[in-house]
Amino acid sequence: MPPGAKSLGTVITVGTFDGVHLGHKRVLEEIAERARTAGRRSVLVTFEPHPLETVNPQAAPPLLTVGAERREILAQSELDAVAFLDFDREMSKLQPEEFIRRLVRRFNVKELVIGYDHGFGKGRAGDVELLRVLGDQMGFAVDVVPRVDYDNRAVSSTRVRRAVAGGALETAKVLLGRHYSMSGTVIHGEGRGKELGYRTINLKVDAPQKLLPPNGVYAVGVEWIGGVAGGMMHQGPRPTFGEEERSLEVHLFDVDVNLYDSEVKVSWVKRLRDIVTFSSPEELTNQLRYDRQAAERALTGSFVSGSH
């Protein structure tokens, strides 16, 4: 960044950016490139919580990225800064003109780049045409990034949610540009996996808004500070043991590490089978051998166990 760049203002974009999918990434690449060219700072202005959680909680969607998950993904971009605004009742009532005026004042906006379907202000009433008018009045340029398509349809957070909720993990991976994942805390379980010869780590989902794929047994990748491993995960109830509450239990391949109370990231790679009831622990153990073989095939070349 050249000397005096701060005085040259910012190139910003605004939005919820849940999931940070390929369409979002295209917008972020655009503002980063424009900022470099003009010697300005690239800034994403986003919100917490999701606006619908404030405006209409019953209509708020399950989230693709919660807590630090979105921050982690954004940290890998070429942005100079990300500003998280508290989306409260006051902000929800701002008319489009006032919302933009506040942004321009706070961030010294010189260029505002938005996606093709962006709406802003109360009721998302603001659109591209209004932005161009306001840009002329307030002295900032406006640019619209065209939509990013996959299979002749727009990439969107809604489309990613449908893919994840329907178990279409390959489609979700394409739309996101990465495996769908979650971060969770390792907690103590019942110890049954160890008794069966398949020691597991038990995960607590830290945010109830987090969208999970359908229950089942999955091939997964697991990452933590200092290590990575492939594994297989049981997600759902444990009918063989008469337990209806959903659990997330991961058996890590070729790794013996104490992760209690640590945060790990689990990436869903492939769904292996449904949750079924077995007549005995021995029958379950036999199935687990087949599950491991299937998971190892699905994970070939990725999530190799080891430290980093």
N, C-alpha and C positions, 0 to 999 in steps of 0.2 A: 504494500500500500504506500503510494508516494506521500511525501510530506504535504500536509494541508488537506489530505483526502477527506478528513472529517468535515471540513467546511464545505466540501463539494456536495454533501448530502448523501442520500441513500437511494438504493433501488430496492423496493420492497414488494412482497406479495402478502396476501392476507387469506386466511382460511383455516378450517378445522384440521385438515391433513391427517385424518384418522387412517392409519395403515401405511401412509407414505408409499403409495403404489406407483406404478410407472407413469401415470398421468401427473401425479404430484411431483415426481422426480424431474419430469421434463420442465415444469415451471421453475423448480429450484435451479436447474442447470441454466435456464434462461436468465434468471436474475443474477446469478453468479457471473456469467459471461458478460452481461451488460455492465455490471459493477466494475469488473476488471478493466473493461475497455474504457470506461469513463473515469476511472480512478476513484470510484465511490465505494460505499460499503453495502453489501448485500444482506438484507434482513428479512426473515420470515416473521410475520406477526400472526400468532395463533392464539387459541383460547383454551382455558380450563375453567370449569368443566366443559363438556360438549354443550353447545348452545341449547339444544333441545332439553337437556337435563334441567335447565333453568326455565325455559319458556313453556315446555309441555313435557314434563317428566314421563308421562305414560307413553308418549310417542318416541322417546329417546331410544336410539338403536343400541344393541349390544356393540361393544367397542372392539376394534381390531388391535389397537395399541392402548395400553393403560399404564398409568404411573410413569416409570422411567423408560418404558419400552420405546415410546415415540422419541424421547430425548436421545436414546442410544442410536437409533437409526439416523436421526437428523445430524448427530455429531459426526457421522461418516460422510456428510455432504460437504460441498465447498462453500457453504454459507459463512459469512463473517459473524453473524449473530442470529439468535432466535429470541423473540420476545413473547412471553406467555402472559396474556391478559386474562384477568379474572372476569369471566362472563357472568355478571350478576344482573339483577333486575334493572338496575340503572342503565347498564350497557344495552340490555335487550330493548329498551325504549328509545334509544337514540335514532333519530331520523337519519337517512343516508347522508345528507349533507353535513350534519354535525359529526357523524362518525368519521367521515373522511377529513373534515377540518381538524379534528383532534389528532388523527394519525399524522397529518402533514406537519402540524405544530410539533408534536412529540418527536418525530423521527426525521424531520427536515427532508421530506420526501421530494425527490426530483423525478423519479420514474416509478410508476406503479404497474406491475405486471400481474395479470390475473388469468385464470383458466377460462375456457370458453363459456362455461355455464355458471359463472360466479354471480352471486347475489349478496347484497350487503345492506346493513341498516335494519331498522325495525321491519319485521316480516320479510326480510330479504328483498325489500322493495327496490333497492338500487340496482341498476344494470349498467352495461357497458356504455350505452349512450349517455346516461347521466354522468358516469365517470369522466367521459371525454369533455363534457361541459364544465364539470368541476375542475378538471385539469387545466383547461384554458383560463379559468378564473383564478386558480390558486398557483399556477406556475409549475405543474408537473406533467410529464408525458405519460400516456397510457398505451399499453400494449397487451394484446390478447394472444395467449398461446393456444393453438388449435388442439382439439381433443386427440388423445392417443387411443388408437383402436387395437383390439385383438379380436380376431374372428369376425370382423366387420361390425363390431359393437364397441361402444366407448368403454374404456377402463374407468371404473369408479369404485368408491368405497362400498356402495350398495351392492355392486356386482361381486366384489370380493367377499362380502358378508354372505351372499347367497351361495357362493362356491364353498366357503368354509362350512356353513351350516348344513349344506347338502353332502358334505364329505368329498367334494371334488377337489382334492388337494393339489393335483397337478395343475388344474386351471388356476387355483389360488396362487400357486407358485409362479406361474407365468405372469399373472396380473400384478403381483407384488415385486417380481424380480428376485425372489428369495423364498425359502420355505416359510410357511406360516409358523409362528412360534409364540411362546408365552414365557414369562418369568415367574418363578414361584419359590417359596421358601421350603426347604427340606425339614420335615417334621418327623417325630417318632410314630411308627405304626404298630401293628399288632405282632410283627415278627414272623408272620406266616410264610413269607417268601423265603426267609432263611431256613425255616423248617422243611420247606419243599426242595431246598437246594438251589433256589433262585433268589438270592438276597436282593432286596429292592430298596430304593429310596422313595419315600412318600412325600408328595408335594401338596402344599397348601396353595390354593388359588387366592392371591392376595386382593384381588378386586372382583366383586360380584358382577361388574359390567362386562367382564372379559368374555368374548365369544369363543366357545370351544366347538370343535367338530363333533359329530355324533359319537356316542359311546362305542367302544370297541377296543380291540388290541391293535397297537400300531408299532411300526418300525419308527424309531425316533433318533435324533441326535441330541446330545446333552453337552452344554458348555458351562463351565464355572471358572472362577478366577484361578488360573494355573492349570487347567486341564480341559480335555474334551473326550467324549466317548460316544460310540453308538450304543443302542440299546433297544429294548422292546418295552412298551408301556401298556398297562391295563388301565383303561379309563372307563369308569362306570361302577355299577353295583357289583357285589361279590355274591352271587346267588348260591354258589357251591357252599358258602359258609353262612347263608341266611342273612346277609347284610344288604340292605336296599340303598343305603347312602352311597353316593358317588365317591369313589376314591381315584387318585392318580398315583400309580405305583410303577416305577421304572426299574427294570433290571439292566444294569450297565454291563456291557461286554468287556471282559479282560481288564477290569479296573477294580481295585479294592481301595476305597478312599472314604474317609469319614466326612460327610457333608452336612451333618446335622446343624440346623440353624443357618446354613448358608443359602444364598440365592443362586439358583441355576436357571439357565435358559433351555427350554425343551422345544425342539423343532419337529413338527409332525412331517414324516417323510412318506409313509404309505400305510394305508389301513389293511390289516392282515385278516381280520375276521370279526364276527359279532361276539358279544358277551353271551356265553352259554352256561348252563348248569351241568356240572359233572357229577357222576354218581359217587365219586370218592376222590380224596386227595391224590391217590395214585393215578387215576385217570387224568386228572388235571396236570400232573407232572409229565405224563406222556405227551399231552398236547403241547406243553411248554417247550418240549424238545423240538417239535415241528415248528412252533412259532419262532424259536430262535433261528432255525435254519432259514425260514422265510424272511425274517428281518435282516439277517446277514446278507442275503442275496439283494434285498432292496437297498441296503446301505453300501454296497460295493463301491469302493473308491471315495467314500465320504465319511466324515466323522470318525476318523481313525483314532483309536484310543491312544492317549499319551498326554504329556505335560507340554505347556507352552508358556 
